[in-house]
Amino acid sequence: MNANWPDIPFENWRETCSALHMYSQVVGKYRLARTPWLNHSWHATLYVNARGLTTSLVPDGAGIEITLDLRKHAVIGEAADGRATELPLGPMSVADFYAYFLELVRRIGGTPELHDRPSEVPAPISFRDDRQTRPYDAAAVTRFFEALVLANNVFTRFRTGFIGKASPVHLFWGSFDLAVTRFSGRPAPLHPGGIPSLPDEVTREAYSHEVSSAGFWPGGGGTDFAAFYSYAYPAPADLADAKVMPDGAYFDRKLGEFLLPYDVVRQSADPEVALMAFLESTYLAAADLGHWDRRALDCPTGVARRPRPLS
């Protein structure tokens, strides 16, 4: 077992994870409200950094960055004019977090206005009305952050093996998953929509073109365990029957995607190799069965300080 990949059993921190999910939605909705629309909602996502999750610089006020610091356990707000403030994370209600966060944004010169209902969750309760006190297991949050960093590193390397259009490695706060997506370059059929608490026009713009997408979530997105996933839209015929790696990966017919339990990766002899095998083999299954022009899209995985060969 590789001790660098932390144990993150979902049931042990389910309620804390739910709270962190809602806090990330509040932060993400601030970025969404202040940033011009970018294809596939890429303007709204969060990114893994050395502290936790960041908005990057938001074009509001003097220029504002919000960080969910998952080691210090605080929300840190910084403006480009030097103003800064922070909000400690701990047991509280979503309503309290929401009020504290709006005040944090105001103090650093930002615009404290955002849509106050969570996205992509069933029966959403507006942030201001969600008054149940949530637990906060700081140690579990830190372990989750450590897992995010490790997954982010592998996803970043995987992303380099493709010269077609590809997304950044980023965290979608609606579904609370770290994701990286490759595009065939061809338009996709109109998506049917129907994602809870998400306008169909947003979903359809996100899936305007054919994709093979992979990601990681801590649990709760159709599973009761942390898992890596991979899916294609539109899904090619026979994708569910494709053979993928490593041992332990499988196609979940209810979710319509490949899953690889996080613990299979964590307990493998080489977690990075196991995860890369999953990313590569599921992409190849989607691309080959979907008749992507792989000769025009694929390239060798990037190596530090070595320019991509042109032949």
C-alpha positions in Angstrom: 0.0 0.0 0.0 1.2 3.5 -0.8 1.0 5.5 2.4 1.0 8.8 0.4 -2.6 8.2 -0.8 -4.8 8.8 2.3 -7.7 6.7 3.5 -10.9 8.7 2.9 -13.8 6.4 3.7 -16.9 8.4 2.7 -19.2 7.2 5.5 -16.8 8.5 8.1 -17.1 12.1 6.9 -20.4 12.1 4.9 -21.9 15.0 6.8 -18.7 17.1 6.7 -18.4 16.4 3.0 -21.9 17.6 2.4 -21.1 20.8 4.3 -17.9 21.4 2.4 -19.9 20.8 -0.9 -22.3 23.5 0.0 -19.5 25.9 1.0 -17.8 25.3 -2.3 -21.1 26.0 -4.1 -21.3 29.4 -2.3 -17.8 30.3 -3.3 -18.3 28.9 -6.9 -21.5 30.8 -7.3 -19.7 34.0 -6.5 -17.2 33.4 -9.3 -20.1 32.4 -11.6 -21.9 35.7 -10.9 -18.9 37.9 -11.6 -17.2 36.2 -14.5 -18.1 36.3 -18.3 -19.4 33.0 -19.6 -16.8 30.7 -21.0 -17.6 27.6 -23.0 -18.9 24.5 -21.1 -19.1 26.6 -17.8 -15.4 26.6 -17.4 -15.6 30.2 -16.0 -17.4 28.9 -12.9 -15.1 26.1 -11.7 -12.6 25.9 -8.8 -9.0 24.8 -9.0 -6.7 22.8 -6.7 -3.8 24.8 -5.3 -1.3 24.4 -2.5 -3.9 25.4 0.1 -7.1 23.8 -1.1 -9.5 25.1 -3.7 -9.3 28.5 -5.4 -11.4 30.6 -7.7 -8.3 32.1 -9.3 -8.6 35.9 -9.9 -12.2 37.0 -10.3 -12.8 40.2 -12.3 -14.7 42.0 -9.5 -13.6 45.0 -7.5 -9.9 45.4 -7.6 -9.6 41.7 -8.7 -10.5 39.1 -6.0 -9.4 35.6 -5.3 -11.2 33.3 -2.9 -9.5 30.3 -1.5 -11.0 27.4 0.5 -7.9 26.7 2.6 -8.3 23.0 3.5 -5.2 22.8 5.7 -5.7 26.0 7.7 -9.4 25.4 7.5 -10.5 28.9 6.6 -11.9 30.8 3.6 -9.4 33.4 2.6 -10.4 36.4 0.5 -7.7 38.6 -1.1 -8.0 41.6 -3.4 -5.3 42.8 -5.8 -5.2 46.2 -3.9 -3.9 44.5 -0.8 -7.1 44.0 1.2 -7.5 40.6 2.7 -9.7 38.8 5.3 -10.6 35.3 6.3 -13.4 33.2 7.7 -12.6 30.2 9.9 -14.2 26.9 8.9 -15.8 24.8 11.6 -19.2 23.5 12.7 -21.9 25.9 11.5 -25.0 26.1 9.3 -24.9 26.8 5.6 -27.0 29.9 6.4 -24.3 31.2 8.7 -21.5 30.4 6.2 -23.4 32.2 3.5 -23.9 35.4 5.6 -20.2 35.3 6.7 -19.1 34.8 3.2 -21.0 37.7 1.7 -19.5 39.9 4.4 -16.1 38.7 3.6 -16.6 39.6 -0.1 -17.9 43.1 0.9 -14.9 43.7 3.1 -12.4 43.2 0.3 -14.3 45.4 -2.2 -16.3 42.7 -4.0 -19.9 42.5 -5.0 -21.7 40.3 -2.4 -24.5 39.1 -4.7 -25.0 35.6 -6.0 -27.7 33.0 -6.7 -28.5 31.6 -3.3 -29.8 28.1 -4.2 -27.5 25.1 -4.6 -27.2 23.4 -8.0 -27.3 19.7 -9.0 -28.8 18.5 -5.7 -32.3 17.1 -5.2 -34.8 19.3 -3.2 -32.4 22.2 -2.8 -32.7 24.5 0.2 -31.6 28.1 -0.4 -28.3 28.9 1.4 -29.9 31.5 3.6 -32.6 29.1 4.8 -30.4 26.1 5.5 -30.0 26.6 9.2 -29.1 23.1 10.4 -25.7 23.1 12.1 -23.3 21.0 10.1 -20.2 19.1 11.6 -16.7 19.9 10.4 -14.1 17.1 10.7 -10.9 19.0 10.0 -8.7 15.9 9.7 -11.0 14.3 7.2 -11.1 17.5 5.1 -7.3 17.6 5.1 -7.1 14.0 4.0 -9.6 14.7 1.2 -7.4 17.6 0.1 -4.3 15.4 0.0 -6.2 13.0 -2.2 -7.3 15.9 -4.5 -3.7 17.0 -4.9 -2.6 13.5 -5.9 -5.5 13.0 -8.3 -4.9 16.5 -9.8 -1.3 15.6 -10.5 -2.2 12.5 -12.4 -5.0 14.2 -14.3 -2.6 17.0 -15.3 -0.2 14.5 -16.8 -3.0 12.6 -18.5 -4.2 15.9 -20.1 -0.8 16.4 -21.9 -1.4 13.3 -24.1 -3.9 15.1 -26.3 -3.6 18.0 -28.7 -7.3 18.4 -29.4 -9.5 20.6 -27.3 -9.2 19.7 -23.7 -10.5 21.3 -20.5 -8.4 22.4 -17.6 -8.2 20.1 -14.6 -10.9 21.7 -12.5 -13.5 21.1 -9.8 -17.2 21.5 -10.6 -18.8 22.5 -7.4 -22.3 21.5 -8.5 -21.5 17.8 -8.6 -18.4 18.3 -6.4 -16.0 16.4 -8.6 -12.6 17.1 -10.0 -12.7 16.6 -13.8 -10.7 16.7 -17.0 -12.5 16.4 -20.4 -11.3 15.7 -24.0 -13.3 16.7 -27.1 -13.5 15.0 -30.4 -14.1 18.3 -32.2 -17.5 17.2 -33.5 -20.9 18.6 -32.4 -22.9 16.3 -30.1 -26.7 15.6 -30.2 -28.8 18.0 -28.1 -28.5 16.9 -24.5 -31.8 15.9 -22.9 -31.1 17.9 -19.8 -33.0 17.0 -16.7 -30.1 17.4 -14.2 -31.6 18.5 -10.8 -31.5 22.2 -10.1 -29.6 23.0 -13.2 -31.1 24.8 -16.2 -31.3 22.7 -19.3 -29.7 25.5 -21.3 -26.6 25.2 -19.1 -26.4 21.4 -19.5 -26.9 21.6 -23.3 -24.2 24.2 -23.7 -21.8 22.1 -21.6 -22.4 19.0 -23.8 -22.6 20.9 -27.1 -19.7 18.8 -28.5 -18.7 15.1 -28.2 -16.6 14.4 -25.0 -14.7 11.8 -23.1 -14.6 13.0 -19.5 -12.9 11.6 -16.4 -13.0 12.7 -12.9 -12.9 12.0 -9.1 -15.5 12.5 -6.4 -15.4 11.7 -2.7 -18.7 9.8 -2.7 -22.3 10.6 -2.7 -22.6 11.0 -6.5 -24.4 7.7 -7.0 -21.8 5.8 -4.9 -21.2 5.5 -1.2 -17.4 5.4 -1.7 -14.8 7.6 -3.2 -14.2 6.8 -6.9 -12.7 7.8 -10.2 -15.1 7.8 -13.1 -15.0 8.1 -16.9 -17.9 8.5 -19.4 -18.6 9.6 -23.0 -21.3 11.8 -24.4 -22.8 10.6 -26.6 -22.0 7.1 -25.3 -20.9 4.9 -28.3 -22.7 1.6 -28.8 -21.0 -1.3 -26.8 -19.1 1.1 -24.5 -20.3 -0.8 -21.5 -18.7 -4.0 -22.8 -15.3 -2.5 -23.4 -12.4 -3.9 -21.5 -10.6 -1.3 -19.4 -7.8 -1.3 -16.8 -6.8 -1.8 -14.1 -8.4 -4.8 -12.4 -11.2 -3.5 -10.2 -12.5 -1.0 -12.8 -16.0 -1.7 -14.1 -18.9 -0.2 -16.0 -21.8 0.9 -13.8 -24.9 0.5 -15.9 -27.1 2.6 -13.6 -24.8 5.6 -13.8 -23.8 4.9 -17.4 -20.0 5.3 -16.8 -16.9 3.4 -15.8 -15.9 3.5 -12.1 -12.7 2.7 -10.4 -13.0 2.8 -6.6 -10.4 5.1 -4.9 -9.4 2.3 -2.6 -8.3 0.1 -5.6 -5.9 2.9 -6.6 -4.8 3.6 -3.0 -4.0 0.0 -2.2 -2.3 -0.8 -5.5 1.5 -1.3 -5.8 1.7 2.0 -7.9 -1.3 4.2 -7.5 -0.2 6.7 -10.2 0.2 3.9 -12.7 -3.1 2.3 -11.8 -5.0 5.6 -12.2 -3.3 6.5 -15.5 -4.2 3.1 -16.8 -7.8 3.8 -16.0 -7.8 7.2 -17.6 -6.0 6.0 -20.8 -8.0 2.8 -21.3 -11.4 4.4 -20.8 -10.5 7.2 -23.1 -9.3 4.8 -25.8 -12.6 2.8 -25.4 -14.7 5.9 -25.9 -12.5 7.3 -28.8 -12.2 4.1 -30.7 -15.8 3.0 -30.4 -16.9 6.6 -31.1 -14.7 6.8 -34.2 -12.7 9.8 -33.1 -9.8 10.9 -35.4 -7.2 9.8 -32.9 -4.3 10.4 -35.4 -5.2 14.1 -35.3 -5.9 14.3 -31.6 -3.5 12.1 -29.7 0.1 12.8 -28.8 2.7 11.4 -26.5 2.3 12.2 -22.8 4.3 15.3 -21.9 7.7 15.2 -20.3 9.2 18.1 -18.3 11.6 20.3 -20.3 11.1 18.3 -23.5 9.1 20.0 -26.4 6.4 17.9 -27.9 7.8 16.0 -30.9 6.1 16.9 -34.2 6.6 13.6 -35.9 
